[in-house]
Amino acid sequence: MTEFIMFFFRKRRIVNLIVLSSAFSGFPVYSVTEFNTEVLATGKRSKVDLSRFSEPHSVLPGSYLLEIKINQQTFPQRTIQYLTDANNPGQPRVCLPPDLIKQMALKPEAAKQITLWYNDACADISALPGITVSNRIGRGVLEITVPQAWMKYSDSNWTPPEQWDNGLPGILLDYNINALTSRQQDSSITADSLTSYGTLGSNAGPWRLRADYQASLQRQGSQRNTDSSLTQVYAWRALPEYAAKVMVGEAYLNSAVFDSFRYTGASVASDERMLPPKLRGYAPEVRGIARSNAKVTVSQQGRTLYETTVPAGPFVIQDLSSSVQGRLEVKVEEQDGSISSFQIDTATIPYLTRPGYVRYNVALGQPSTPDHQLRGPIFSSSDFSWGITNAWSLFGGALIGGDYNAASLGLGRDLNVFGALSADVTQSYARLPNAPVATGKSFRLNYAKRFEELNSQITFAGYRFSQRNFMNMQQFLQANYRDEMFTRQDKELYTLTANKTFMADDSAQAITVYLSYSHQTYWDSRSVNRYGLSASRMFNLAGISGISASLSAYRSDYQGRTDDSAMLNVTLPLGDHRRIGYSLQTNNNEITQSASVDDFSDLNNSWQLRAGHNQTGKLMSSAWYSHSAPSGTLNANVGWQQDSYTSLGATLRGGVTATRHGIAAHQNSGNGGSRLMLDTDGVAGVPINNGRAYSNRYGLAVISDVSSYYNVDTRIDVNQLSDDVEATRAVVQSTLTEGAIGYRHFEVVQGYKVLATIRLDDGSEPPFGATIMTAKGREAALVNEKGVAYLTGIKPGEKLTLFWQGQPQCTLSLPASEKPLTRLLLPCNAL
């Protein structure tokens, strides 16, 4: 109908449509039993079919595939029936499926007023004042408006659990592949490395099955070493009514009280991601400096969590999972084969909980090894945090495991303007072979504070002291079950991460400083230290704007080795999308200077060239290239140093997802995470989300960077569509549970736009207002006077059906010509 009005808006007889347009105005509309066809400038007023417009928002009885929208929150398409109402035969009544009422998130007292009709297949919401259902379904959308007074929740930034989407059954593979080949100048031996890690998975209803894998192939000369394994096999599902997650299989203990270790069993834990955004936690950061194009690997207890290649200079890894806790090992492998390592401790901020709410984590199982062997005592673990008041939280837990037991208790305090503080103590009991029971305590103090007036933040500050005989479960397992010599007993741990912004008159020229510090001492081993400092600023100089300068410095004392690194970077813009830079880098007293040029004029293709020399005068050069495609991301690099080495490396990261709707390759934003499959009605090359994805030859695309439990808009870039493609619905919404494969359908039409004149078998024209429908049920046009119709989205050889008086009357066959059509004379053949 909308296309009908828009088409005639261009005609001189626009006044003739005033009667019809009242049905779409904002004024009250009433039933119309008879139209005055005298106002229509058509030669044969007897051949006019306006019956479909006799009721405001008129809908014919039948089934319609509609997208559901509740208070502007959009849900997937489903079939909605309009049934004949015995009390009002002229106006069909919408049949709302009873399960749709659950998605309205009504208060219990409101839900009790809902009744059922049509053999309990339809819900009647008329008893609730203010709820409206719009019958304007011409755009394929059923809009339902529910007053806030009837709803359970009032947080506009959060989607309630009743509206979360578990997605479709399907399978997935997310992969990361790293390749590196290098050759030392003084040797004819080439060292090759090929590593991969990722996640295999499948979904069924609310359940997610995942298997993490890692594999490596190392070759140096005639020596060859291969290794591959499924490092972790597990399954989970959300428990929305409890804001919790149940998990079975192989896992790492995720506790804010006890240190992490690997086990096989089951757990039920509160999941902060199901809470409103303001109550959710944080993910750890990894910062460092690479001397050259380097591979960075973040692991925990031998399991690879993250692996990527980075260009020379400071790097920051910020996309680790928020569930990662405990001590992480970071390895930086340079192009010349040298390796530097350090550790970071990812402790949580003070464990505060809102008043009256209890967060918990319960696990039952048996410790296991990476090769899936059960080794250790059967244990149970439980921890909690209870919000006593607005200011105080009580937290603690117990770990019971036969020869190893531990208990913990602590308090958290919100100090308002002074930040947040928590303190706790953990007591352990461990029975070792041929030794008395070892008992010890560990004391911990945590602090966090945001200083708004100073534009600074202490992200985390912590202190922990452990007595000589204190042991965590991992240390107990090493000493008692894994034939590992347990020598390092933790003593003191200091941890600090903070940042400060020094504001300037121009906020774009502010100076930001980041500080990190970690100091771990042991009762019987050397201490481990990690210091980090970085600062950056944008400024203008000598008429050049947008100059940036950064300084980064790190020191790591690890396993008796001290690594010092520092880098000064200065970059100047060359237009809007190119920059030149100078860097001064020192690594363990070895100084390197280099100049670089960066080009990021193409969002999907960027590159860097760098050349320089070290303090001995040896020349060096490197190149970096990054390509982003709908099917994945490729990073490639090459490096050379005079009389030293030549290396070539690449990283490929992507994923593949398959459902009953088809299969699509896509980018990988998080192994095994949530993703959204988009259907563009078989039209290929449709750009989505600013070109981050394009539909493949089957009309499918997958967006992988979808936040779990968060409402996300996904849209077609309508300004980038080709001339023969039109999107009648270009925006969809989704709120997916963790690991879900969501599915949304865009209404996309590809085809010609043709002005056609239609004639019936007897040479006459069809009635004014008759409807032309495609085989898929899409309205292609309405018939104008003299049988003229403006057809959109049609294809050569396509067959159309002409309707009037609510019934199909005849069919239209379009020519099979592949040439663009402009104007046609189409006969309509009787059925």
Secondary structure, DSSP 4 states (H G I P E B T S, - for coil): -HHHHHHHTTSTTGGGGHHHHGGGSSS-----S---GGGS--S-TTSB--GGGSSTT---SEEEEEEEEETTEEEEEEEEEEEEETTEEEEEEEEB-HHHHHTT-B-HHHHTT-EEETTTTEEE-TTSTT-EEE---TTSEEEEE--GGGBS---TTS--GGG-B----EEEEEEEEEEEEEEETT-S-EEEEEEEEEEEEEEETTEEEEEEEEEEEEEETTEEEEEEEEEEEEEEEEEGGGTEEEEEEEEE---SSS---EEEEEEEEE-GGGS-GGG------EEEEESSSEEEEEEETTEEEEEEEE-SEEEEE--S-TT--EEEEEEEE-TTS-EEEEEEEEPPSP----TT-EEEEEEEEEEB-TTS-B-S--EEEEEEEEE-SSSEEEEEEEEEETTEEEEEEEEEEE-GGG-EEEEEEEEEEE--TTSPPEEEEEEEEEEEEEEGGGTEEEEEEEEEEE-TT---HHHHHHHHTS-------EEEEEEEEEEEEE--SSGGG-EEEEEEEEEEEESSS--EEEEEEEEEEEEEETTEEEEEEEEEEEEEEETTEEEEEEEEEEEEESSSSEEEEEEEEEETTEEEEEEEEEEEEETTEEEEEEEEEETT--EEEEEEEEEEETTEEEEEEEEEETTTEEEEEEEEEEEEEEETTEEEEE--SSTT--EEEEE-TT--S-EETTTTEE--TTSEEEE--PPTTS-EEEEB-GGGS-TTEEEEE-EEEE-BPTT-EEEEE-EEEESEEEEEEEE-TTSPPPPBT-EEE-TTS-EEEE--GGGEEEEEEE-TT-EEEEEETTEEEEEEE-----SPP-EEEEEEEE-
